[in-house]
Amino acid sequence: MEAVNTEEVHLRHVEKDVVIPKMMREKAKELCAEKVEAFTNCCKESGLLMVFKCREQNALLKECLTLHYKDRAFFEECKQEYIREKLEFERTGIPKKNRTQKLPTM
């Protein structure tokens, strides 16, 4: 397989400003899973009073997520992953979600 320099891949505006940030949000939620769970549980337990009762959990969650959103290295990591997925799709024509599915057996 030929090595491809991911720095040479041109990304469209929508990829840089929408697709990669979306990937970052999804990954940041995974990295902040403990705080997401704490906030979710607080909201479930508090009902309509969640706005007042879950301020601390919400603040901790926002802090964790923002830390990742502003991290240039994290952006670059997600960008490189996106480029690898894009190149693999261009090479195979198979989207990432379909590549992990098993082929049906007869």
Stockholm file with secondary structure:
# STOCKHOLM 1.0

chainA/1-106         MEAVNTEEVHLRHVEKDVVIPKMMREKAKELCAEKVEAFTNCCKESGLLMVFKCREQNALLKECLTLHYKDRAFFEECKQEYIREKLEFERTGIPKKNRTQKLPTM
#=GR chainA/1-106 SS CCCCCGGGCCCCHHIIIIIHHHHHHHHHHHHTHHHHHHHHHHHHHHGGGHHHHTHHHHHHHHHHHHHHHTCHHHHHHHHHHHHHHHHHHHHHCCCHHHHTSCCCCC
#=GC SS_cons         CCCCCGGGCCCCHHIIIIIHHHHHHHHHHHHTHHHHHHHHHHHHHHGGGHHHHTHHHHHHHHHHHHHHHTCHHHHHHHHHHHHHHHHHHHHHCCCHHHHTSCCCCC
//
